[in-house]
Amino acid sequence: MKLARRHPLLTSAAWTLLAALAVVALLIPQASARPTNRVVKPTAQHSVTYAPTARIPYRAVNADPTQNYADLFLPADYSSRTNIPIAVLIHGGSWARGVTARSFNHLAHDLTTRGIAVYNVEYRRVGTGGGWPTTFTDVGTALDNLPLVAQRYPQIGLANSVLVGHSAGAQLAAWAGLRTTAEPALSLGAPRWIPSRIVSISGPLDMRMAARHGDSRIVRVLGGSPTAVASRYRTVDPMQVANRADASAPTFIAIHGTSDHVVSDLNSVLFMSEYLAHGGHGELRLLPGITHTSMFRGKSPTYASLVELIATAATTNPGPPVGRRSDDGQRAEPAEWQLSTPPQ
């Protein structure tokens, strides 16, 4: 039996109640992620290696050509098409050495079979020349490179696009995707590309909360605690960026397993409450029984649904955002993106 638990947009009052309950839940040990220094890798194991169409370097400060690049995957029929939608992937791995962009190659391939172009970003991490602020500026620079990629491959259309991140990559996607001209951050300048939608998977979207509850990986990548380096948390913590959201911000879809003991699902609950309260639009998907990485098991129904969700997010024409009213005054209902858990 497939289980599904869908969370459509809630009223602001309901979100306030939900956030309050979430804060209370922080006092329950089972609700918090277990503090760990372990680098978490996706659990999917695939015997086939998929090669990208092209490897595209981006101009980071003091760039390392072995890390400052993105792999571009294009559908087999790309040369005869126009306006191909694109999914940008940012891998996780605790912002540290051990996990690379190759961990997303299978997902990239599966998206190309659905007619989607994929830009799979590699970046420097703690232990490979990254950390503060390099890891963050690398990702921001890689995204700013997308207009040049579209010039080189004119079959790609950037109007329909989705930015996807898992775990640490979800934090990077949320921060980089929500940069604005008014708040470009880290001297990057105004963003040259803004996604239509952002999909966060198991993301540490409230970095201050997580760090205060023992997540040493966040403390390591930012170089200190929320008290010691408060300005850094203000700059890149998605929870802090959420309060700058407005109706023009990308639609945000937060997906989180309720059995995630690496990054608590409270991160997504609290972030979405804040994002919606400040005028952003999007939705929260809590998946019963799903852990931090189990949705990436290649043959599971959850993985198939995740691929379909990303493909739909990339191909849906920009229109009235989820959870807002359309021009005729009618409520714009969210698309029927269902994620199901494997049989229990």
C-alpha positions in Angstrom: 0.0 0.0 0.0 1.2 3.5 -0.9 0.9 6.1 1.8 0.6 9.8 0.9 0.4 12.8 3.2 -0.2 16.0 1.3 0.1 19.4 2.8 -1.7 22.0 0.7 -1.2 25.7 1.6 -2.6 26.6 4.9 -4.1 29.8 6.2 -1.8 32.2 8.0 -3.6 31.3 11.3 -3.1 27.6 10.7 0.6 28.2 9.9 1.0 30.2 13.1 -0.5 27.3 15.1 1.7 24.8 13.2 4.8 26.8 13.9 3.9 27.0 17.6 3.5 23.3 17.7 6.8 22.8 15.9 8.6 24.9 18.5 7.0 22.9 21.3 8.1 19.7 19.5 11.7 20.9 19.7 11.6 19.9 23.3 10.9 16.3 22.4 14.2 14.5 21.9 12.8 12.3 19.0 11.9 15.4 17.0 15.4 16.8 16.7 18.0 15.5 14.4 20.8 13.6 16.0 24.0 15.7 16.3 26.7 14.1 14.1 29.8 14.9 12.2 29.0 12.1 9.7 28.9 13.0 6.0 25.6 11.6 4.7 25.5 10.2 1.2 22.4 9.3 -0.8 21.5 5.7 -0.4 20.7 5.0 -4.1 23.2 2.5 -5.7 23.2 2.4 -9.5 25.4 0.2 -11.6 25.2 2.4 -14.8 27.4 5.4 -15.2 25.8 8.3 -17.1 28.1 10.8 -18.9 27.1 14.4 -19.3 26.7 16.1 -22.6 29.3 18.7 -21.6 31.3 19.9 -18.6 31.0 23.6 -18.2 33.5 25.6 -16.0 32.4 28.7 -14.2 34.6 31.6 -13.1 34.8 31.4 -9.4 37.4 33.4 -7.4 40.7 31.4 -7.4 38.9 28.7 -9.3 39.8 25.0 -9.1 39.0 23.5 -12.5 38.5 20.1 -10.9 35.7 21.4 -8.8 34.3 24.7 -10.3 32.2 23.3 -13.0 28.7 22.0 -13.8 27.8 19.0 -15.8 25.2 19.6 -18.5 22.9 16.8 -19.4 20.7 17.3 -22.4 17.8 15.1 -23.8 18.7 12.9 -26.7 16.7 15.0 -29.1 17.9 18.4 -27.9 19.3 19.5 -31.2 15.9 19.5 -32.8 14.1 21.3 -30.0 13.6 24.8 -28.6 12.8 26.2 -25.1 13.9 23.0 -23.3 13.1 23.5 -19.6 16.0 23.1 -17.2 16.5 21.6 -13.8 19.5 22.8 -11.8 20.8 20.3 -9.2 22.9 21.0 -6.1 24.1 17.9 -4.3 24.4 17.6 -0.5 27.0 15.9 1.7 27.3 18.2 4.7 29.1 20.9 2.8 32.2 18.6 3.1 34.4 16.3 1.0 33.1 12.8 0.3 30.0 13.5 -1.8 30.3 15.0 -5.3 28.0 16.1 -8.1 28.3 12.5 -9.5 25.9 11.5 -6.8 23.1 13.2 -8.8 24.1 11.8 -12.3 21.4 9.1 -12.2 18.7 11.7 -11.3 20.1 13.9 -14.1 19.7 11.1 -16.6 16.2 10.2 -15.4 15.2 13.9 -15.9 16.6 14.0 -19.4 14.4 11.0 -20.4 11.5 13.3 -19.5 12.7 16.0 -21.9 14.4 18.1 -19.2 17.9 19.7 -19.5 20.0 19.3 -16.3 22.8 21.6 -15.0 24.4 19.6 -12.2 26.6 21.9 -10.1 29.9 20.9 -8.4 31.5 23.3 -5.8 34.3 23.4 -3.3 33.5 22.0 0.1 35.1 21.9 3.6 38.2 19.8 3.1 38.5 20.5 -0.6 39.2 24.3 -0.5 35.7 25.3 0.5 34.0 26.5 3.6 33.2 30.1 4.4 32.5 31.9 2.2 33.9 29.9 -0.8 31.3 27.2 -0.8 28.5 29.7 -1.0 30.1 32.0 -3.6 30.9 29.0 -5.7 27.2 28.1 -5.9 26.1 31.6 -6.5 28.6 32.0 -9.3 27.6 28.7 -10.9 24.0 29.8 -11.1 24.9 33.2 -12.5 26.6 31.3 -15.3 23.3 29.9 -16.6 22.6 32.7 -19.1 25.9 32.0 -20.8 25.1 28.3 -20.9 21.8 29.2 -22.6 23.7 31.3 -25.2 26.0 28.4 -25.9 23.0 25.9 -26.1 20.2 28.0 -27.5 17.8 25.1 -27.3 17.6 25.7 -23.6 14.9 28.0 -22.3 15.4 29.6 -18.9 11.9 30.8 -18.5 10.8 27.3 -17.3 13.3 26.3 -14.6 13.5 24.6 -11.2 16.4 24.7 -8.7 16.7 21.5 -6.7 18.9 20.7 -3.7 19.2 17.8 -1.3 20.4 18.2 2.4 23.2 20.8 2.4 22.5 21.3 -1.3 18.9 22.3 -0.3 20.3 25.0 1.9 22.5 26.2 -0.9 19.6 26.1 -3.3 17.3 28.0 -1.0 19.9 30.7 -0.3 21.2 31.2 -3.8 17.7 30.9 -5.4 16.3 33.6 -3.2 19.0 36.1 -3.8 17.6 39.4 -5.1 19.1 42.6 -6.6 18.4 44.3 -3.3 20.0 41.5 -1.3 22.6 39.9 -3.6 24.9 38.8 -0.7 28.6 38.1 -0.5 29.6 40.7 -3.1 28.2 38.5 -5.9 26.2 41.3 -7.4 22.7 41.1 -8.7 21.7 37.5 -9.6 21.8 36.8 -13.4 19.3 34.0 -13.1 16.3 33.4 -10.9 14.5 30.1 -10.9 10.8 29.8 -11.4 10.6 27.2 -8.6 12.8 25.9 -5.9 12.6 22.3 -4.5 14.2 21.6 -1.2 14.7 18.0 -0.2 15.5 17.3 3.4 17.0 20.7 3.8 18.5 22.4 6.9 16.5 25.5 6.2 16.7 26.9 9.8 20.5 26.8 10.3 20.5 28.7 13.6 18.0 26.4 15.1 19.8 23.3 13.9 23.2 24.6 15.0 21.8 25.4 18.5 20.5 21.8 18.7 23.9 20.3 18.0 24.4 20.2 14.2 28.2 20.6 14.2 28.3 20.4 10.3 26.7 23.8 10.1 29.0 25.3 12.7 32.0 23.9 10.7 31.0 25.3 7.3 30.1 28.7 8.7 33.2 28.8 10.9 31.4 29.3 14.2 28.2 29.2 16.2 25.2 31.5 15.7 26.5 33.7 18.5 30.1 33.8 17.3 29.4 34.5 13.6 25.9 35.9 13.7 26.3 37.9 10.5 27.1 34.8 8.5 24.0 33.1 9.6 22.0 36.2 8.7 23.5 36.1 5.2 23.0 32.5 4.2 20.5 30.9 6.6 17.4 30.3 4.5 15.2 31.1 7.6 16.7 34.6 7.7 16.3 35.0 3.9 12.6 33.8 4.1 11.6 37.0 5.9 12.6 39.0 2.8 10.3 37.0 0.6 7.4 38.6 -1.3 4.9 37.6 -4.0 7.6 37.9 -6.7 9.8 35.3 -5.1 10.1 31.8 -6.6 7.5 29.2 -5.7 9.1 27.1 -2.9 8.4 23.4 -2.4 9.8 21.8 0.7 9.9 18.0 0.9 11.0 16.3 4.1 10.7 12.8 5.5 9.2 12.5 9.0 11.8 9.8 9.9 14.7 12.0 9.0 17.2 11.7 12.0 19.9 13.7 10.2 18.1 16.9 9.4 14.8 17.3 11.4 11.7 17.9 9.4 11.1 20.9 11.7 13.5 22.8 9.5 11.1 22.6 6.6 8.0 23.2 8.8 9.4 26.4 10.4 10.9 27.7 7.1 7.6 27.3 5.2 5.7 29.0 8.0 8.1 32.0 7.7 8.2 32.1 3.9 4.4 32.1 3.5 3.9 34.6 6.3 6.0 37.1 4.5 4.2 36.8 1.2 6.1 33.9 -0.5 4.2 31.1 -2.1 4.8 27.3 -2.1 3.9 24.2 -0.2 5.2 21.7 2.3 5.4 17.9 1.7 6.0 15.8 4.8 6.5 12.1 3.9 5.6 9.6 6.6 8.3 7.0 7.3 10.9 8.5 4.9 14.5 9.0 6.1 17.1 11.5 5.1 18.1 9.6 2.0 15.6 6.8 1.4 13.6 8.7 -1.2 16.6 8.4 -3.5 16.4 4.6 -3.7 16.2 4.1 -7.4 13.4 1.6 -7.6 11.2 3.0 -4.9 7.8 4.6 -5.7 8.9 7.7 -3.7 11.9 8.2 -6.0 9.7 7.9 -9.1 7.3 10.4 -7.7 10.2 12.7 -6.9 11.5 12.6 -10.4 8.0 13.3 -11.7 7.6 16.3 -9.3 10.9 17.9 -10.5 10.0 17.3 -14.1 6.6 18.9 -13.6 8.0 21.8 -11.7 10.4 22.4 -14.6 7.9 22.1 -17.4 4.9 24.0 -15.9 4.5 27.4 -17.5 5.0 30.3 -15.1 1.5 31.4 -14.1 -0.4 32.4 -10.9 1.9 31.1 -8.1 0.8 28.3 -5.8 -1.3 29.5 -3.0 -2.0 33.0 -4.4 -5.0 34.3 -6.2 -5.1 34.5 -9.9 -6.0 37.7 -11.8 -9.7 36.7 -11.9 -9.9 36.5 -8.1 -10.1 32.7 -8.0 -7.7 30.8 -5.9 -4.8 29.2 -7.9 -4.7 25.6 -6.6 -1.4 23.8 -6.3 -0.6 21.2 -8.9 -1.4 17.6 -7.9 2.2 16.5 -7.2 1.9 13.4 -5.0 4.8 11.7 -3.3 4.2 8.3 -1.9 6.2 6.2 0.5 7.3 2.7 -0.4 5.1 -0.1 1.1 5.6 -0.3 4.8 
